[in-house]
Amino acid sequence: MSTPTVCSQAITAWRSTCGAMEVDLSIADNLVVEFRDGVVPLKRFVDALEAIADGAGMKSLGWLVGEQYDLRLLGPVGGAMLGCSTLRRALHRFVNYFSLVQDATEFELCVQGESAAIKYRILDPEIWPRQQDALFTLSIIAQLLRRAADFPWDQVQISLESGDTATASELCRRTGVACEAHAETNAIRFPAALLDLPLVANDAVVPPDYKQLNRSVALKR
């Protein structure tokens, strides 16, 4: 069985974002030096995020990093999302192409009645704790939601699979929305009607080669 990996841009994002926070990034630096082929073992990545946040004493550090993450650093996957005209299409593309970013992950857009949810969970139970990784990914999704015109952020709910209620409370204070711990999975929920909101155009986005992206996904699967 192959080792699950994540694209190295993810750890690069932590280095660039946390650099201005006086956070010890020696663990991240070591990963970048050790793995130069564009991917990092998923467990090593997740463990590094936990260690960085613990060392900084910042329970919601993953969320802070995701807020500032430049989606264009995801390369063609980022371009595919940012080039969409609606939130629904952008989220669908993120879900469809996520396997090119990270392995061994449950990542889906679920619509049930009047509610929509983006759900995220690493499948390997041995990769634990993994709270910072969850916060990082959910925050990137939240950033995409905020790009939708007039998105009512106060109608969002956040769920975390971790049982750390202190982090859930801190995230609630930071985001201003309801956040629960002990959930079945990590998720961001919002009214399904918001999926049809238009995304604010980004002229700096370079359209990707969708045929190549689709071929890459097919090969990955």
C-alpha beads as a LAMMPS data file, in Angstrom:
LAMMPS data file: protein, C-alpha beads

221 atoms
220 bonds

1 atom types
1 bond types

-500.0 500.0 xlo xhi
-500.0 500.0 ylo yhi
-500.0 500.0 zlo zhi

Masses

1 110.0

Atoms # bond

1 1 1 0.000 0.000 0.000
2 1 1 1.357 3.429 -0.951
3 1 1 1.889 6.085 1.688
4 1 1 -0.802 8.845 1.625
5 1 1 0.661 12.224 0.714
6 1 1 -0.242 15.913 0.516
7 1 1 1.163 18.458 -1.941
8 1 1 4.164 20.338 -0.598
9 1 1 2.464 23.702 -1.253
10 1 1 0.461 23.045 1.913
11 1 1 3.515 23.112 4.180
12 1 1 4.894 26.050 2.197
13 1 1 1.718 27.960 3.068
14 1 1 2.355 27.426 6.759
15 1 1 5.920 28.633 6.452
16 1 1 4.999 31.820 4.600
17 1 1 1.963 32.659 6.739
18 1 1 3.409 31.840 10.154
19 1 1 6.680 33.583 9.383
20 1 1 5.183 36.897 10.483
21 1 1 3.760 35.437 13.715
22 1 1 7.065 34.607 15.413
23 1 1 6.119 30.924 15.320
24 1 1 8.853 28.271 15.395
25 1 1 8.801 26.738 11.910
26 1 1 11.884 24.525 12.145
27 1 1 9.714 21.403 11.776
28 1 1 8.172 22.747 8.568
29 1 1 11.593 23.778 7.276
30 1 1 12.911 20.269 7.851
31 1 1 10.015 18.750 5.904
32 1 1 10.656 21.023 2.940
33 1 1 14.333 20.040 2.913
34 1 1 13.590 16.333 3.326
35 1 1 10.875 16.103 0.670
36 1 1 11.741 17.951 -2.514
37 1 1 9.600 15.993 -4.979
38 1 1 6.408 18.023 -4.516
39 1 1 4.692 15.804 -1.936
40 1 1 4.944 15.182 1.818
41 1 1 3.698 12.071 3.673
42 1 1 0.278 12.978 5.048
43 1 1 1.019 11.753 8.574
44 1 1 4.278 13.714 8.735
45 1 1 2.428 16.821 7.533
46 1 1 -0.407 16.461 10.048
47 1 1 1.985 15.735 12.915
48 1 1 4.022 18.813 11.978
49 1 1 0.962 21.073 12.103
50 1 1 0.038 19.791 15.551
51 1 1 3.596 20.337 16.807
52 1 1 3.781 23.863 15.352
53 1 1 0.464 24.887 16.928
54 1 1 1.385 23.329 20.284
55 1 1 4.725 25.117 20.271
56 1 1 3.036 28.429 19.515
57 1 1 0.290 27.853 22.088
58 1 1 -2.338 28.754 19.456
59 1 1 -5.268 26.333 19.303
60 1 1 -6.798 27.945 16.211
61 1 1 -3.545 28.420 14.292
62 1 1 -4.720 26.185 11.438
63 1 1 -7.705 28.444 10.858
64 1 1 -5.503 31.552 10.825
65 1 1 -3.230 30.031 8.192
66 1 1 -6.155 28.954 6.006
67 1 1 -7.636 32.447 6.123
68 1 1 -4.503 33.879 4.545
69 1 1 -3.739 31.038 2.137
70 1 1 -3.410 32.181 -1.475
71 1 1 -5.606 29.725 -3.377
72 1 1 -3.524 30.294 -6.505
73 1 1 -0.746 28.338 -4.773
74 1 1 -2.843 25.233 -5.460
75 1 1 -1.839 25.646 -9.085
76 1 1 -4.340 24.345 -11.665
77 1 1 -6.704 23.212 -8.887
78 1 1 -6.782 26.717 -7.432
79 1 1 -7.261 28.226 -10.873
80 1 1 -10.148 25.843 -11.544
81 1 1 -11.941 27.025 -8.391
82 1 1 -11.262 30.739 -8.726
83 1 1 -12.295 30.787 -12.373
84 1 1 -15.848 29.645 -11.586
85 1 1 -18.887 31.876 -11.934
86 1 1 -20.841 30.433 -8.972
87 1 1 -20.063 29.083 -5.521
88 1 1 -21.672 25.747 -6.374
89 1 1 -19.364 25.191 -9.335
90 1 1 -16.280 26.262 -7.389
91 1 1 -17.012 23.844 -4.543
92 1 1 -17.741 21.015 -6.963
93 1 1 -14.388 21.572 -8.655
94 1 1 -12.559 21.671 -5.335
95 1 1 -14.156 18.344 -4.376
96 1 1 -13.539 16.762 -7.789
97 1 1 -9.886 17.765 -7.941
98 1 1 -8.980 17.433 -4.249
99 1 1 -7.388 14.038 -4.790
100 1 1 -4.659 15.860 -6.729
101 1 1 -3.884 17.806 -3.550
102 1 1 -4.205 15.123 -0.874
103 1 1 -4.653 11.345 -0.615
104 1 1 -6.768 9.131 1.642
105 1 1 -9.368 11.758 2.397
106 1 1 -13.156 11.953 2.492
107 1 1 -14.064 15.307 0.963
108 1 1 -17.566 15.943 -0.351
109 1 1 -20.311 18.486 -0.950
110 1 1 -23.610 17.232 0.467
111 1 1 -26.958 18.881 -0.213
112 1 1 -29.974 17.694 1.760
113 1 1 -33.153 19.701 1.439
114 1 1 -32.412 23.310 2.336
115 1 1 -28.985 22.581 3.844
116 1 1 -25.567 22.212 2.215
117 1 1 -22.357 21.014 3.819
118 1 1 -18.745 20.573 2.821
119 1 1 -17.408 17.590 4.771
120 1 1 -13.737 16.780 5.265
121 1 1 -12.056 13.901 7.072
122 1 1 -8.768 12.018 6.776
123 1 1 -9.657 8.336 6.455
124 1 1 -6.646 6.840 8.245
125 1 1 -7.565 6.582 11.966
126 1 1 -3.874 6.241 12.829
127 1 1 -3.334 9.863 11.766
128 1 1 -4.407 11.440 15.037
129 1 1 -4.551 14.051 16.480
130 1 1 -5.318 16.010 13.323
131 1 1 -7.193 19.073 14.485
132 1 1 -4.886 21.672 12.912
133 1 1 -5.168 20.001 9.522
134 1 1 -8.973 20.087 9.823
135 1 1 -8.959 23.766 10.806
136 1 1 -6.614 24.585 7.933
137 1 1 -8.820 22.874 5.332
138 1 1 -12.109 24.230 6.702
139 1 1 -10.662 27.732 6.713
140 1 1 -9.695 27.439 3.049
141 1 1 -13.290 26.417 2.315
142 1 1 -14.532 29.370 4.375
143 1 1 -12.308 31.675 2.354
144 1 1 -13.950 30.379 -0.822
145 1 1 -17.423 30.962 0.660
146 1 1 -16.504 34.540 1.476
147 1 1 -15.595 35.126 -2.161
148 1 1 -19.260 34.691 -3.063
149 1 1 -21.058 38.005 -3.486
150 1 1 -22.993 39.035 -0.333
151 1 1 -22.456 35.668 1.357
152 1 1 -24.218 35.826 4.781
153 1 1 -21.481 34.424 7.005
154 1 1 -23.746 34.527 10.072
155 1 1 -25.740 31.608 8.597
156 1 1 -22.724 29.257 8.725
157 1 1 -22.187 26.432 11.230
158 1 1 -18.858 24.671 11.821
159 1 1 -18.386 21.122 13.118
160 1 1 -15.160 19.500 14.307
161 1 1 -14.543 15.781 14.793
162 1 1 -12.116 16.572 17.607
163 1 1 -13.432 16.484 21.153
164 1 1 -11.487 19.614 22.061
165 1 1 -14.300 21.898 23.221
166 1 1 -11.826 24.668 24.084
167 1 1 -10.767 24.933 20.439
168 1 1 -14.395 24.892 19.314
169 1 1 -15.148 27.761 21.716
170 1 1 -12.113 29.725 20.547
171 1 1 -13.108 29.216 16.920
172 1 1 -16.642 30.370 17.728
173 1 1 -15.275 33.584 19.208
174 1 1 -12.968 34.164 16.259
175 1 1 -15.450 33.454 13.467
176 1 1 -18.650 34.670 15.108
177 1 1 -20.572 31.522 14.107
178 1 1 -21.688 28.370 15.931
179 1 1 -18.971 25.735 16.273
180 1 1 -19.429 22.272 17.788
181 1 1 -16.930 19.601 18.831
182 1 1 -17.391 15.787 18.989
183 1 1 -18.930 15.759 15.496
184 1 1 -18.910 12.778 13.140
185 1 1 -16.753 14.688 10.689
186 1 1 -15.301 18.139 10.062
187 1 1 -17.802 20.277 8.180
188 1 1 -19.032 23.720 7.247
189 1 1 -22.816 23.958 6.840
190 1 1 -24.871 26.727 5.260
191 1 1 -28.203 27.201 3.424
192 1 1 -28.204 25.361 0.101
193 1 1 -29.716 28.376 -1.673
194 1 1 -26.381 30.170 -1.231
195 1 1 -24.690 27.743 -3.626
196 1 1 -26.005 29.766 -6.554
197 1 1 -24.397 33.014 -5.412
198 1 1 -21.951 34.430 -7.990
199 1 1 -18.253 34.477 -7.197
200 1 1 -16.455 37.786 -7.362
201 1 1 -14.359 37.743 -10.527
202 1 1 -10.585 37.448 -10.140
203 1 1 -8.735 38.775 -13.194
204 1 1 -5.415 37.370 -11.913
205 1 1 -6.563 33.762 -12.339
206 1 1 -5.010 31.756 -15.168
207 1 1 -7.509 29.173 -16.530
208 1 1 -6.111 25.636 -16.199
209 1 1 -6.060 22.891 -18.794
210 1 1 -9.224 21.057 -17.714
211 1 1 -8.575 18.077 -19.965
212 1 1 -5.219 17.554 -18.289
213 1 1 -6.755 17.992 -14.833
214 1 1 -9.402 15.372 -15.594
215 1 1 -6.789 12.974 -16.958
216 1 1 -4.721 13.456 -13.803
217 1 1 -7.737 12.693 -11.590
218 1 1 -8.517 9.564 -13.611
219 1 1 -4.935 8.345 -13.239
220 1 1 -4.943 9.101 -9.533
221 1 1 -8.067 7.032 -9.003

Bonds

1 1 1 2
2 1 2 3
3 1 3 4
4 1 4 5
5 1 5 6
6 1 6 7
7 1 7 8
8 1 8 9
9 1 9 10
10 1 10 11
11 1 11 12
12 1 12 13
13 1 13 14
14 1 14 15
15 1 15 16
16 1 16 17
17 1 17 18
18 1 18 19
19 1 19 20
20 1 20 21
21 1 21 22
22 1 22 23
23 1 23 24
24 1 24 25
25 1 25 26
26 1 26 27
27 1 27 28
28 1 28 29
29 1 29 30
30 1 30 31
31 1 31 32
32 1 32 33
33 1 33 34
34 1 34 35
35 1 35 36
36 1 36 37
37 1 37 38
38 1 38 39
39 1 39 40
40 1 40 41
41 1 41 42
42 1 42 43
43 1 43 44
44 1 44 45
45 1 45 46
46 1 46 47
47 1 47 48
48 1 48 49
49 1 49 50
50 1 50 51
51 1 51 52
52 1 52 53
53 1 53 54
54 1 54 55
55 1 55 56
56 1 56 57
57 1 57 58
58 1 58 59
59 1 59 60
60 1 60 61
61 1 61 62
62 1 62 63
63 1 63 64
64 1 64 65
65 1 65 66
66 1 66 67
67 1 67 68
68 1 68 69
69 1 69 70
70 1 70 71
71 1 71 72
72 1 72 73
73 1 73 74
74 1 74 75
75 1 75 76
76 1 76 77
77 1 77 78
78 1 78 79
79 1 79 80
80 1 80 81
81 1 81 82
82 1 82 83
83 1 83 84
84 1 84 85
85 1 85 86
86 1 86 87
87 1 87 88
88 1 88 89
89 1 89 90
90 1 90 91
91 1 91 92
92 1 92 93
93 1 93 94
94 1 94 95
95 1 95 96
96 1 96 97
97 1 97 98
98 1 98 99
99 1 99 100
100 1 100 101
101 1 101 102
102 1 102 103
103 1 103 104
104 1 104 105
105 1 105 106
106 1 106 107
107 1 107 108
108 1 108 109
109 1 109 110
110 1 110 111
111 1 111 112
112 1 112 113
113 1 113 114
114 1 114 115
115 1 115 116
116 1 116 117
117 1 117 118
118 1 118 119
119 1 119 120
120 1 120 121
121 1 121 122
122 1 122 123
123 1 123 124
124 1 124 125
125 1 125 126
126 1 126 127
127 1 127 128
128 1 128 129
129 1 129 130
130 1 130 131
131 1 131 132
132 1 132 133
133 1 133 134
134 1 134 135
135 1 135 136
136 1 136 137
137 1 137 138
138 1 138 139
139 1 139 140
140 1 140 141
141 1 141 142
142 1 142 143
143 1 143 144
144 1 144 145
145 1 145 146
146 1 146 147
147 1 147 148
148 1 148 149
149 1 149 150
150 1 150 151
151 1 151 152
152 1 152 153
153 1 153 154
154 1 154 155
155 1 155 156
156 1 156 157
157 1 157 158
158 1 158 159
159 1 159 160
160 1 160 161
161 1 161 162
162 1 162 163
163 1 163 164
164 1 164 165
165 1 165 166
166 1 166 167
167 1 167 168
168 1 168 169
169 1 169 170
170 1 170 171
171 1 171 172
172 1 172 173
173 1 173 174
174 1 174 175
175 1 175 176
176 1 176 177
177 1 177 178
178 1 178 179
179 1 179 180
180 1 180 181
181 1 181 182
182 1 182 183
183 1 183 184
184 1 184 185
185 1 185 186
186 1 186 187
187 1 187 188
188 1 188 189
189 1 189 190
190 1 190 191
191 1 191 192
192 1 192 193
193 1 193 194
194 1 194 195
195 1 195 196
196 1 196 197
197 1 197 198
198 1 198 199
199 1 199 200
200 1 200 201
201 1 201 202
202 1 202 203
203 1 203 204
204 1 204 205
205 1 205 206
206 1 206 207
207 1 207 208
208 1 208 209
209 1 209 210
210 1 210 211
211 1 211 212
212 1 212 213
213 1 213 214
214 1 214 215
215 1 215 216
216 1 216 217
217 1 217 218
218 1 218 219
219 1 219 220
220 1 220 221
